[in-house]
């Protein structure tokens, strides 16, 4: 199921796992169907022609795979999938980038071939089910041991995510318990169990998606806010 006009809700007769990604018009994602036959797929097209602020597409009210606003980087598709399929999630969900393999494009996929196919074929499903979450990158750098320090003193101007994180945290979680350090291996590719996803109510994910669509932050900042919050959203410690 890779087209933007087909229903994203998993079919019970299909494998009980799904790979979720966003793709630009230039991305070739045919490899997903050919190389991952034991995975369902939910591939979201990103509309790069319509200004993000003018789009009328609203995944919050539609349960089909469709073109998404070009806003928020991969977090857009990840959250849209959860919102659309919250009550019908397969037991294992892998959120990944659209490239298959190769260096430097897939540098952050850290097996010998930089291959997302290898990552998913060797994924320890039992660990995902017992732990609830796993980053698909094992190499800690970049991202650890202290990538995001919201209260860094003195602040460093190029670290826009650190300046944005305290307010984003308050908006997303409705509290001021902002960690002094947030760290996880980069780069927003991970697997999670449906049970872990559903430990948070659907309304929270809708709130996260609305924040991503409404925030005035630049994409590279808002997307990275989620890059360093996914593990927290899914039950892991900030570091």
C-alpha positions as a Markdown table, in Angstrom:
| # | Residue | x | y | z |
|---|---|---|---|---|
| 1 | Unk | 0.0 | 0.0 | 0.0 |
| 2 | Unk | 2.1 | 2.8 | -1.2 |
| 3 | Unk | -0.2 | 5.1 | -3.1 |
| 4 | Unk | -1.6 | 8.3 | -1.7 |
| 5 | Unk | -5.2 | 7.3 | -2.4 |
| 6 | Unk | -5.4 | 4.0 | -0.6 |
| 7 | Unk | -6.5 | 3.3 | 2.9 |
| 8 | Unk | -3.7 | 3.2 | 5.4 |
| 9 | Unk | -5.4 | 1.1 | 8.0 |
| 10 | Unk | -3.6 | -2.2 | 8.1 |
| 11 | Unk | -5.3 | -5.3 | 6.8 |
| 12 | Unk | -5.5 | -8.1 | 9.4 |
| 13 | Unk | -4.5 | -10.7 | 6.7 |
| 14 | Unk | -1.3 | -8.9 | 6.0 |
| 15 | Unk | 1.9 | -9.1 | 8.2 |
| 16 | Unk | 1.5 | -7.7 | 11.7 |
| 17 | Unk | 4.2 | -5.0 | 11.1 |
| 18 | Unk | 4.4 | -1.9 | 9.1 |
| 19 | Unk | 7.1 | 0.5 | 7.8 |
| 20 | Unk | 6.1 | 4.2 | 7.7 |
| 21 | Unk | 7.9 | 6.9 | 5.8 |
| 22 | Unk | 7.5 | 10.2 | 4.0 |
| 23 | Unk | 8.8 | 10.7 | 0.4 |
| 24 | Unk | 9.6 | 13.6 | -1.8 |
| 25 | Unk | 8.8 | 13.4 | -5.5 |
| 26 | Unk | 12.4 | 12.5 | -6.2 |
| 27 | Unk | 12.5 | 9.6 | -3.8 |
| 28 | Unk | 12.2 | 6.1 | -5.3 |
| 29 | Unk | 10.5 | 3.9 | -2.7 |
| 30 | Unk | 9.8 | 0.9 | -4.9 |
| 31 | Unk | 12.4 | -1.0 | -2.9 |
| 32 | Unk | 10.0 | -1.2 | 0.1 |
| 33 | Unk | 7.6 | -3.6 | -1.7 |
| 34 | Unk | 10.3 | -5.6 | -3.5 |
| 35 | Unk | 12.8 | -6.0 | -0.6 |
| 36 | Unk | 10.4 | -6.0 | 2.4 |
| 37 | Unk | 7.7 | -8.4 | 1.4 |
| 38 | Unk | 6.9 | -9.3 | 5.0 |
| 39 | Unk | 6.2 | -5.7 | 6.0 |
| 40 | Unk | 3.1 | -3.6 | 5.2 |
| 41 | Unk | 4.0 | -0.1 | 4.1 |
| 42 | Unk | 2.5 | 3.3 | 4.6 |
| 43 | Unk | 4.3 | 5.8 | 2.4 |
| 44 | Unk | 3.2 | 9.4 | 2.5 |
| 45 | Unk | 3.9 | 11.8 | -0.5 |
| 46 | Unk | 5.1 | 15.2 | 0.5 |
| 47 | Unk | 3.6 | 18.1 | -1.5 |
| 48 | Unk | 6.5 | 20.4 | -2.4 |
| 49 | Unk | 4.6 | 22.6 | -4.8 |
| 50 | Unk | 1.8 | 24.0 | -2.6 |
| 51 | Unk | 3.0 | 26.5 | 0.1 |
| 52 | Unk | 2.7 | 24.7 | 3.4 |
| 53 | Unk | 0.5 | 27.5 | 4.8 |
| 54 | Unk | -2.0 | 27.2 | 2.0 |
| 55 | Unk | -2.6 | 23.5 | 2.0 |
| 56 | Unk | -6.1 | 22.3 | 2.9 |
| 57 | Unk | -5.1 | 18.6 | 3.4 |
| 58 | Unk | -5.8 | 17.5 | 7.0 |
| 59 | Unk | -4.7 | 14.0 | 8.1 |
| 60 | Unk | -6.5 | 14.6 | 11.4 |
| 61 | Unk | -9.9 | 14.1 | 9.7 |
| 62 | Unk | -9.0 | 11.5 | 7.0 |
| 63 | Unk | -7.8 | 7.9 | 7.3 |
| 64 | Unk | -6.2 | 7.5 | 3.9 |
| 65 | Unk | -2.7 | 7.7 | 2.7 |
| 66 | Unk | -2.4 | 11.0 | 1.0 |
| 67 | Unk | -0.2 | 14.0 | 0.1 |
| 68 | Unk | 0.9 | 15.9 | 3.2 |
| 69 | Unk | 1.8 | 19.5 | 3.7 |
| 70 | Unk | 5.6 | 20.1 | 3.3 |
| 71 | Unk | 6.1 | 21.0 | 7.0 |
| 72 | Unk | 7.8 | 19.4 | 9.9 |
| 73 | Unk | 10.1 | 17.0 | 8.1 |
| 74 | Unk | 9.5 | 13.3 | 8.7 |
| 75 | Unk | 7.6 | 14.0 | 12.0 |
| 76 | Unk | 4.7 | 15.1 | 9.8 |
| 77 | Unk | 4.2 | 11.6 | 8.3 |
| 78 | Unk | 5.0 | 9.7 | 11.5 |
| 79 | Unk | 2.4 | 11.6 | 13.5 |
| 80 | Unk | -0.1 | 11.5 | 10.7 |
| 81 | Unk | 0.1 | 7.7 | 10.5 |
| 82 | Unk | -0.4 | 7.3 | 14.3 |
| 83 | Unk | -3.4 | 9.7 | 14.3 |
| 84 | Unk | -5.0 | 8.0 | 11.3 |
| 85 | Unk | -4.4 | 4.4 | 12.5 |
| 86 | Unk | -4.4 | 4.7 | 16.2 |
| 87 | Unk | -7.1 | 2.0 | 16.8 |
| 88 | Unk | -5.8 | -0.4 | 14.1 |
| 89 | Unk | -2.1 | -0.4 | 14.5 |
| 90 | Unk | -0.1 | -3.5 | 13.7 |
| 91 | Unk | 2.0 | -4.7 | 16.7 |
| 92 | Unk | 5.3 | -3.4 | 15.3 |
| 93 | Unk | 5.7 | 0.0 | 13.6 |
| 94 | Unk | 9.1 | 1.0 | 12.0 |
| 95 | Unk | 9.4 | 4.7 | 11.2 |
| 96 | Unk | 12.3 | 5.2 | 8.7 |
| 97 | Unk | 13.5 | 7.5 | 5.9 |
| 98 | Unk | 12.8 | 6.7 | 2.2 |
| 99 | Unk | 16.3 | 5.9 | 1.1 |
| 100 | Unk | 17.1 | 2.3 | 0.7 |
| 101 | Unk | 20.9 | 2.3 | 1.3 |
| 102 | Unk | 24.3 | 3.7 | 0.4 |
| 103 | Unk | 26.7 | 6.3 | 1.5 |
| 104 | Unk | 26.5 | 9.3 | 2.0 |
| 105 | Unk | 22.7 | 9.4 | 1.5 |
| 106 | Unk | 22.1 | 6.8 | 4.2 |
| 107 | Unk | 25.1 | 7.6 | 6.4 |
| 108 | Unk | 23.1 | 7.5 | 9.5 |
| 109 | Unk | 22.0 | 3.9 | 8.9 |
| 110 | Unk | 24.9 | 2.2 | 10.7 |
| 111 | Unk | 25.1 | -1.3 | 9.3 |
| 112 | Unk | 27.9 | -2.2 | 6.9 |
| 113 | Unk | 25.7 | -1.4 | 3.8 |
| 114 | Unk | 24.0 | 1.6 | 5.3 |
| 115 | Unk | 20.9 | -0.3 | 4.4 |
| 116 | Unk | 17.4 | 0.1 | 5.8 |
| 117 | Unk | 16.5 | -3.2 | 4.3 |
| 118 | Unk | 19.2 | -4.9 | 6.5 |
| 119 | Unk | 18.1 | -2.9 | 9.5 |
| 120 | Unk | 14.5 | -4.1 | 9.2 |
| 121 | Unk | 15.3 | -7.7 | 8.2 |
| 122 | Unk | 17.5 | -8.0 | 11.3 |
| 123 | Unk | 15.2 | -6.1 | 13.7 |
| 124 | Unk | 14.7 | -7.9 | 17.0 |
| 125 | Unk | 10.9 | -7.9 | 17.1 |
| 126 | Unk | 10.8 | -9.6 | 20.5 |
| 127 | Unk | 12.9 | -6.7 | 21.9 |
| 128 | Unk | 10.5 | -4.1 | 20.4 |
| 129 | Unk | 7.6 | -5.9 | 22.0 |
| 130 | Unk | 9.2 | -6.2 | 25.4 |
| 131 | Unk | 10.9 | -2.8 | 25.6 |
| 132 | Unk | 8.3 | -0.9 | 23.6 |
| 133 | Unk | 10.8 | 1.2 | 21.6 |
| 134 | Unk | 14.2 | 1.0 | 19.9 |
| 135 | Unk | 16.3 | 3.5 | 18.0 |
| 136 | Unk | 17.4 | 1.8 | 14.7 |
| 137 | Unk | 20.8 | 3.5 | 15.0 |
| 138 | Unk | 23.3 | 1.8 | 17.4 |
| 139 | Unk | 26.2 | 4.2 | 17.1 |
| 140 | Unk | 25.7 | 6.9 | 19.7 |
| 141 | Unk | 27.4 | 9.8 | 17.8 |
| 142 | Unk | 25.8 | 12.1 | 16.8 |
| 143 | Unk | 23.2 | 12.5 | 19.4 |
| 144 | Unk | 24.8 | 11.3 | 22.6 |
| 145 | Unk | 25.8 | 11.9 | 25.3 |
| 146 | Unk | 24.4 | 15.4 | 25.5 |
| 147 | Unk | 23.2 | 16.6 | 22.1 |
| 148 | Unk | 20.4 | 18.9 | 23.3 |
| 149 | Unk | 20.9 | 21.1 | 26.4 |
| 150 | Unk | 18.0 | 23.5 | 26.6 |
| 151 | Unk | 19.6 | 25.6 | 29.3 |
| 152 | Unk | 23.2 | 25.6 | 27.9 |
| 153 | Unk | 25.1 | 28.5 | 29.4 |
| 154 | Unk | 26.2 | 30.4 | 27.5 |
| 155 | Unk | 23.8 | 29.5 | 24.7 |
| 156 | Unk | 25.2 | 28.7 | 21.2 |
| 157 | Unk | 23.3 | 30.5 | 18.5 |
| 158 | Unk | 23.5 | 27.6 | 15.9 |
| 159 | Unk | 21.7 | 25.3 | 18.3 |
| 160 | Unk | 18.2 | 26.5 | 17.4 |
| 161 | Unk | 16.6 | 23.3 | 18.9 |
| 162 | Unk | 17.9 | 24.2 | 22.3 |
| 163 | Unk | 16.4 | 27.7 | 22.2 |
| 164 | Unk | 13.1 | 26.2 | 21.0 |
| 165 | Unk | 12.9 | 23.2 | 23.3 |
| 166 | Unk | 11.6 | 24.7 | 26.6 |
| 167 | Unk | 8.6 | 26.3 | 25.0 |
| 168 | Unk | 8.0 | 23.3 | 22.8 |
| 169 | Unk | 8.1 | 21.0 | 25.8 |
| 170 | Unk | 5.6 | 23.1 | 27.7 |
| 171 | Unk | 3.3 | 23.2 | 24.7 |
| 172 | Unk | 3.5 | 19.5 | 24.0 |
| 173 | Unk | 3.5 | 18.1 | 27.5 |
| 174 | Unk | 1.7 | 20.8 | 29.4 |
| 175 | Unk | 4.4 | 21.0 | 32.1 |
| 176 | Unk | 7.7 | 22.8 | 32.8 |
| 177 | Unk | 9.8 | 19.8 | 33.7 |
| 178 | Unk | 12.1 | 20.4 | 30.8 |
| 179 | Unk | 15.1 | 18.0 | 31.1 |
| 180 | Unk | 18.5 | 19.7 | 31.2 |
| 181 | Unk | 19.8 | 17.1 | 28.7 |
| 182 | Unk | 18.1 | 15.3 | 25.9 |
| 183 | Unk | 20.1 | 12.7 | 24.1 |
| 184 | Unk | 19.6 | 9.8 | 21.7 |
| 185 | Unk | 21.3 | 8.5 | 18.6 |
| 186 | Unk | 20.2 | 10.6 | 15.7 |
| 187 | Unk | 18.3 | 10.6 | 13.1 |
| 188 | Unk | 14.6 | 9.8 | 13.7 |
| 189 | Unk | 14.6 | 6.2 | 12.5 |
| 190 | Unk | 13.1 | 3.8 | 15.1 |
| 191 | Unk | 10.7 | 1.0 | 15.8 |
| 192 | Unk | 7.9 | 1.0 | 18.4 |
| 193 | Unk | 5.2 | -1.4 | 19.6 |
| 194 | Unk | 1.5 | -0.6 | 19.2 |
| 195 | Unk | 1.1 | -1.1 | 22.9 |
| 196 | Unk | 3.7 | 1.5 | 23.6 |
| 197 | Unk | 2.1 | 4.0 | 21.2 |
| 198 | Unk | -1.3 | 3.4 | 22.8 |
| 199 | Unk | 0.0 | 4.2 | 26.3 |
| 200 | Unk | -0.7 | 7.8 | 25.3 |
| 201 | Unk | -4.2 | 8.7 | 24.2 |
| 202 | Unk | -5.0 | 9.6 | 20.7 |
| 203 | Unk | -5.8 | 13.2 | 21.7 |
| 204 | Unk | -2.2 | 13.7 | 22.7 |
| 205 | Unk | -0.9 | 12.7 | 19.2 |
| 206 | Unk | -3.5 | 15.0 | 17.6 |
| 207 | Unk | -2.1 | 17.8 | 19.8 |
| 208 | Unk | 1.4 | 17.0 | 18.7 |
| 209 | Unk | 0.4 | 17.0 | 15.1 |
| 210 | Unk | -1.4 | 20.3 | 15.4 |
| 211 | Unk | 1.6 | 21.9 | 17.1 |
| 212 | Unk | 3.8 | 20.7 | 14.3 |
| 213 | Unk | 1.5 | 22.2 | 11.7 |
| 214 | Unk | 1.0 | 25.5 | 13.6 |
| 215 | Unk | 4.4 | 26.3 | 15.0 |
| 216 | Unk | 6.2 | 29.2 | 13.5 |
| 217 | Unk | 9.5 | 27.4 | 13.9 |
| 218 | Unk | 11.5 | 26.5 | 10.8 |
| 219 | Unk | 11.2 | 22.9 | 9.6 |
| 220 | Unk | 14.7 | 22.0 | 10.5 |
| 221 | Unk | 14.0 | 23.1 | 14.1 |
| 222 | Unk | 10.5 | 21.7 | 14.6 |
| 223 | Unk | 11.5 | 18.4 | 13.0 |
| 224 | Unk | 14.6 | 18.1 | 15.2 |
| 225 | Unk | 12.4 | 18.9 | 18.3 |
| 226 | Unk | 10.7 | 15.6 | 17.6 |
| 227 | Unk | 13.9 | 13.9 | 16.6 |
| 228 | Unk | 15.0 | 14.3 | 20.2 |
| 229 | Unk | 11.6 | 13.6 | 21.8 |
| 230 | Unk | 10.5 | 10.4 | 20.1 |
| 231 | Unk | 12.2 | 8.2 | 22.7 |
| 232 | Unk | 10.6 | 10.3 | 25.5 |
| 233 | Unk | 7.2 | 10.0 | 23.8 |
| 234 | Unk | 7.6 | 6.3 | 23.8 |
| 235 | Unk | 8.5 | 5.7 | 27.4 |
| 236 | Unk | 12.3 | 6.1 | 27.5 |
| 237 | Unk | 14.3 | 8.4 | 29.8 |
| 238 | Unk | 15.5 | 11.7 | 28.4 |
| 239 | Unk | 19.1 | 10.4 | 28.1 |
